[in-house]
């Protein structure tokens, strides 16, 4: 890949990660988690959540496929599984049929902020698939660049949760969440179709 292709792939992956993380649509959740937290501890929780989420994404993107290879799981199967996860995430954004309250704990920077809100299954699989498409060093540039861009933007949004909530209001945040849900559902569908095409291509007997 040349420099322009790497930059384009990095930007596309960063946008996909940002849409899946959906910090704007999740503003009411973050505001509810942090509303009673003093400003200093709130910033500390946001910093910890973003840092841990970056670590989780990079670790899974680096060694995730090696672990899956132990179970004879390839990229095609990962795409289908990731697509199904994204479908669930997207449909939940639109219809809210999952209850995330069981994920909450006293250590908000780790759970649920870092995982599953920032580094959930959808974001992990999306990054793993993007990294596996290319060889080193392009894969490393795409991984670090996309995670840095997506998580940096999410971090800035989380630091300004109260200000953004006052600008958007409850309805504005809800509309954004629904729109993001549609996009995530479309990405999940694309993953499933691409995974099925890859699986059929690799499993069909040679002519």
Secondary structure, DSSP 8 states (H G I E B T S, - for coil): --HHHHHHHHHHHHHHHHHHH-TTTTHHHHHHHHTTS-HHHHHHHHHHHHHHHHHHHHHHHHHHHHHHHTTT--HHHHHHHHHHHHHHHHHHHHH--S--GGG--S-TIIIIIIIIIIS-HHHHHHHHHHHHTS-TTHHHHHHHHHHHHHHHHHHHHHHTHHHHHHHHHHHHHHHHHHHHHHHHHHHHHHHHHHHHHHHHHHHS---
